[in-house]
Each structure stands twice: as C-alpha cells, then as structure tokens.
Amino acid sequence: MTEDTVIEILRNALQAEDEFSADDATRLDEIPSLDSMARVRMVLEIERALDDRLSMEEIIAIETVGHIRALLAAKGRQQVEG
C-alpha cells in the first residue's frame, strides 16, 4: 500500500489527477466530483484494499475521509495517524 491509502482510494474512485487531496474532516458530500458512480468505485476500491467485502452498515457509515481511514485501521489495513 502507498503512504496514504485513503487518498489513493479517493483518487482512483474520482479518477482524479495527482493534485487531489483532502483531510480527515472532509465530508464526502462536499467533494463535488463524488457522484453516485464515483461512490460505487470508492466502495470497490475500499474492498480491494481490504481484500474483503463491506457490509451495508459499513458503507452507509462512511461520511468523511476520516471514516474511510478508521475503517481501514479497524480492519488492520492502515495505521491511524495521530
């Protein structure tokens, strides 16, 4: 995994250029290009990073960039940055 897996997941989902960045407080509904198809790609990217499927409850709970980071950390795929 790269240094910041969460940003990589979002870049891939958004099909964004390298300059895309966001912090943990960024709400997904505040990212203009995160439409319904990008959200599907985001979930698929998270599942790929986890090598596991997400439950509907986990998917619904993802509201911020920080939620993605916490989900990866909870499943042992990324360390939580303090």
Backbone torsions as a table, in degrees:
resi	resn	phi	psi	omega
1	MET	NA	153.9	179.9
2	THR	-79.4	177.3	-178.5
3	GLU	-58.1	-43.7	177.9
4	ASP	-125.4	91.2	-177.4
5	THR	-61.3	-36.2	-177.5
6	VAL	-63.2	-45.1	179.0
7	ILE	-66.1	-38.2	177.0
8	GLU	-62.5	-42.2	178.0
9	ILE	-59.6	-47.4	-178.8
10	LEU	-67.9	-39.8	176.7
11	ARG	-59.2	-45.4	179.6
12	ASN	-64.6	-43.0	-179.3
13	ALA	-64.6	-39.9	-178.4
14	LEU	-85.1	-8.9	-173.8
15	GLN	53.0	44.5	-174.3
16	ALA	-92.0	161.4	175.0
17	GLU	-76.1	171.0	-176.8
18	ASP	-60.8	-23.0	-176.2
19	GLU	-75.8	-4.5	178.4
20	PHE	-64.3	133.6	174.6
21	SER	-150.0	157.5	178.0
22	ALA	-158.6	155.3	175.5
23	ASP	-105.5	174.4	-174.5
24	ASP	-61.2	-25.7	-178.9
25	ALA	-81.4	-10.2	-178.2
26	THR	-65.1	122.6	177.7
27	ARG	-80.2	139.2	-178.9
28	LEU	-61.1	-34.2	-179.9
29	ASP	-73.0	-5.1	175.5
30	GLU	-93.8	-5.0	179.5
31	ILE	-91.5	107.3	-171.2
32	PRO	-56.6	-37.4	-175.8
33	SER	-87.1	5.1	179.7
34	LEU	-89.4	76.3	178.5
35	ASP	-84.7	-172.9	-175.5
36	SER	-62.4	-38.5	178.7
37	MET	-68.7	-38.8	178.0
38	ALA	-65.7	-34.7	177.1
39	ARG	-65.8	-38.9	176.4
40	VAL	-63.1	-46.6	177.9
41	ARG	-60.3	-38.2	179.0
42	MET	-61.2	-46.7	179.1
43	VAL	-61.1	-43.6	178.8
44	LEU	-63.1	-38.4	178.0
45	GLU	-66.6	-40.1	177.6
46	ILE	-64.1	-46.1	179.3
47	GLU	-61.6	-37.6	177.7
48	ARG	-64.3	-44.0	-179.9
49	ALA	-63.9	-35.8	-179.6
50	LEU	-83.7	-18.7	-172.3
51	ASP	55.6	42.2	-177.5
52	ASP	-160.4	158.5	177.6
53	ARG	-88.6	148.0	175.1
54	LEU	-93.0	146.6	173.9
55	SER	-78.9	163.0	177.7
56	MET	-60.3	-37.7	178.9
57	GLU	-63.2	-41.0	178.3
58	GLU	-65.1	-41.2	-179.9
59	ILE	-63.9	-46.5	-178.8
60	ILE	-63.8	-32.4	-177.1
61	ALA	-73.9	-12.6	-178.0
62	ILE	-78.9	103.6	-179.9
63	GLU	-116.7	-23.5	-178.2
64	THR	-133.0	167.5	174.5
65	VAL	-60.4	-38.3	178.1
66	GLY	-61.7	-33.1	177.3
67	HIS	-64.4	-37.7	177.1
68	ILE	-63.7	-46.6	-179.8
69	ARG	-60.3	-44.1	179.8
70	ALA	-64.7	-38.4	178.5
71	LEU	-63.7	-45.5	177.8
72	LEU	-62.5	-40.6	179.7
73	ALA	-66.4	-41.4	-179.4
74	ALA	-63.0	-29.4	-179.8
75	LYS	-97.8	10.8	173.4
76	GLY	76.7	20.3	-177.0
77	ARG	-102.1	-9.3	-179.9
78	GLN	-157.3	141.7	176.2
79	GLN	-79.3	143.5	177.1
80	VAL	-77.3	129.1	179.4
81	GLU	-87.5	134.7	-177.2
82	GLY	-104.8	NA	NA
